[in-house]
Amino acid sequence: MRAPECIPLTLEPQSSFYTDPVIVLDFQSLYPSIMIAYNYCFSTCLGRLEHLANAQNGAFDFGCTTLTVPPAVLNKLKDDITVSPVGVAFVKNNIRKGILPRMLEEILQTRLMVKAAMKKYKGNKTLERLLHARQLSLKLIANVTYGYTSASFSGRMPSIEVGDSVVSKGRETLERAIELVETTPKWQGRVVYGDTDSLFVLLKGRTKQEAFEIGYEIADAVTALNPKPVKLKFEKVYLPCILQTKKRYVGFMYETRDQREPVFDAKGIETVRRDTCAAVSKVS
């Protein structure tokens, strides 16, 4: 099978101490949502365009096996095909609904039901813990489905055409979101960091309240730009924060408009050292 061509988009952060609000936005289950929205699956993939151009020659490479698409069938499907950014063709769901998109839809809907039940039974600690574990396991199953398609040497059923298509569409989705944020004059936002499915947007000279309003506006605008169920969620506001390097940042976090006291939030950074002599733990 061919080697993977695409990797997720991870921007190099503009490392600094930011005293202005930095809003964090996150795509909800990005890879599963892309597989559902664009019907990416083993059962809907027609192969690469470069191979389909010579479909009359018979079988061609597909994943770790071969595939044959008769030119007559290809001609019938010409108006019902979507092409991924890496040049792989898939049929639309009006022709055939993919197995993976159908499975992922059911998993994500079940997760929403479990999360709704958590709210209903708030206060019952035992049941709440059980439901939380179940919704988390459903989330993990949904998120590893992409990995199942791209596990090239260790997987049971890899297909690099499907795996690369999902990653490249994820990159394209994130790039379009960045472009929208930075070209909308009303927001005056600047993306200072982005990682696979998340955006950090600096709003220079804005207040915390304005940051919340703009954050929700950006989330709605990007969601409207993409097919369902691809959705950008507003997560939090950092005020202030430090971006150090990739996956290393720290700040005072606000999650709701009416939150008065911030929560100290650190990712990838050691904030307390207790593994050496007593003087170090006292100083830090």
N, C-alpha and C positions, 0 to 999 in steps of 0.2 A: 504494500500500500504506500501511496505517496506520503511524504512527510508533511506535517501541518505547516501552513503558510502564515497563519494569523495569530497574533497575541493580543490580549486585552489592552485597551488604551489606558496607560498610567502616565499622567503628566508629571513633570518635575515641578515640585512646589516652589513658589516664589518665597523662599525662606525669609521670615521677618517676624517682628513683634507688631501685631496689628491692634491699634487702639480703637479703630472703627469696627462696626459690626461685620462679622463674617457669617453668612448664612450657609447652612449645609443642607443640600437636597440629595435625595437618594431614589433611584428607580426601584420600584417594588418588584421583586423577583424578576429581574431583567431577562435572564436567559430563558426561563420557562415562558415568560410573557411573549418573547420574540418567537419561540417555537409555535405558540398558539396563534399569534397574530399573522404570521407569514406561512403557517402550515408546513413547517420544516420537519421532515420525518423520513425514515428509511422507505416507508411505503408510498411517499409522494415525490421522491427524488427521481429525476430523469437523467441525471449525470451532468457533466461539464459541457458547456457550449462547444468547446473545441472538439469534443467527441461526437456531439450531436450533429455537427456540421458534416461529419462523415458516417452518419448512421447507416447508410446504405451498405457499408462494408461489413456489417454484422456486429458481433459482440465487441464491447470495449471495456476498459478497466473501470471498476466501480467499487470503491472501498478496497477490501481484500479479496474481492471476487470479480465477476464480470456481469454486464447487463446488456440486453439487446432491446432497442427501441425501434420498431419498424418505421420507416419514413412516412408511411400512410397514417399511422397513429399520431406521429409528431405533427403532421399537417392538420389533423383534426383538432389538436390541442393548442394550436398556435395562439389563440386569443385567451387561453385560460392558464397561462404560465407566468410565474414570477421568477425573476433571476436575482440571486443573491449578489452582494458586492464582489465575491470572488469568482463569479461567472458560472454558478451552478443553478440549473433549472429545476423548479418544483411546480407541481400542478396546484391550482387554487382549490380551496375547500369545497367549492360547488361541484368539482369533478370527483374528488376523493378526500374525505376528512382523514388526516393522518392519525396513526395509532398513538404516537407520543403526544401530540396536541390534545387529543381526547382524554388521555390518561392524566395529563397535567391539569386540564380544566377541572376534572373531578377532584384531584388532590387539592388544588387551591380553593375550590368551593367548599370542600370538607373542612379545610383549615379555617376558613371564615366562619363556618358553623360552630366549630370548636371554640374559636375566640369569642363568639357571641355567647356561648354557654358559660365561658369563664366570667363574663360580666354579670350574667344572670345569677350565678352562684357565688358571687363575691362574698367573702366572709367565711365560707366553708373551706378552710385551709387545705384539708386533705384532698378534696375534690378539685380545688383550684390547682394544686401541684400536679395532680394527675392529668388534668386537661392541658396545663401548660406543657407538660412533657409530650403529650400527643400532638399538639399544634407544632411544637418544635421539630418533632420527628417527621411530620408531614412536610414542613418547610425544607428540611434537609434532603428528603427523598426527591422533592421537586428540583432542588438546586443541583443535585448530582446527576440528574438525567442527561444534562449536556455532557458531563464527564464520561458517561457511559458511551456516548457516540464518538468521543475523541480519545479514548484510552487505547492508543495505537498499538502498543506492544503487550500490554497486560490485560486488555479488556476481552470480553466474550463476543461482542458484536460491534466492533468499531466501524465507523464510516466517516472518513476524513472530509468527504463532501458535505455531510450534515454538520459535523463539528466546526469546520472552518466557516461555513455559512452563518452559523449562530454567532461566533465570535466577531466576524467581520460586520454583521448587522448590528451587534452591540456597540462596536467602535463607531459605526456610522451614526447610530442613534445618539450617542454621547457627544459626538462632534457637532451634530446639528443643534443639540441643546446648548452647547457652548457658544456656537455662532449666534443663536437667537438671543442669548443673554447679553452678549457683547455688542450686538448691533441694534439693540432697542434703546433709543435715546432716553426714554422716560425713566428707565431703571438706573442707568449710569453704573452698571455693575461690571466688575472685572473678575474673571475666573482665575483664582490664584492656585488652585489645585484640583485635580480630578483623578479618580481611581476606579476603573472598570465600570462602575454604575453609580458613582457619586460625584457631586460638584461642590466646591467651596467658592462662594461668590462674595467678594469684598464690595461693600457699599460705603464708599468714602463720604464722610460728612453727614451720614444719616443717623437718626436716633434709633433706639431699640424698637420703638413702636413702628416706625417706618420700615425697619428691616423685616418685621413680621408681615406687614402688608405686602411689601414687594416680594417676599419669599413665597407667599401663597399665590400671588399673581404669576410669578415665574412657573411654579408647579402646574397651575391650570393651563398656561399657554403652551408649555412643552407637552403636556398630556394631550391637549387638543391637536397637536401637530402629528401625533403618532396613532396608529390603529389600536383599537382595544385588543387586549387588556394592558398594553404598555402604559405605565403610569408613573409619573414623577411625583414623589412625596416631599413635602417640606418637613424637615426633621427638627432643626434647632438653630439657635443663634448663638454664636460665640462672641462674647464682649468682655474683656479683650481676649486675644489668643496668640499663641506662638506656633508658627509652622516651622518645623525643624527640617526634616527630610521626608522622603516617601514613607507613609504609614507611621509617622512620628509627629504628633501634635498635641497641644494641651491648651486649655482655656476655661473660662467661666461660661457655663452652658445655661441657656434659657430655653425651655421647651414650650412654654405657653405665654400668651400676652400678659396675663395677670400675675406671672411669677415674679415675686419681689426679690427673693434671695437666690443668687446663682448657685449652680452645682459645679464643683471642681471636676473637670473631665479630662483625663489624660489617656492617650493611646500610644503604645509603643515606647513610652518614656518611663524610666525609673525615677519616681519622685521621692521615694524614701529608701535609704540604704541602711540595712541592718546586718549585713553579712561580713562586716569587718570589725574593727575595734570600737569601743564605746564612744570614743571622741567623734567618730564619723557620724554615728546615728544622732548624736546630740547636735552637731553642726548642721546637718541636713534637715 
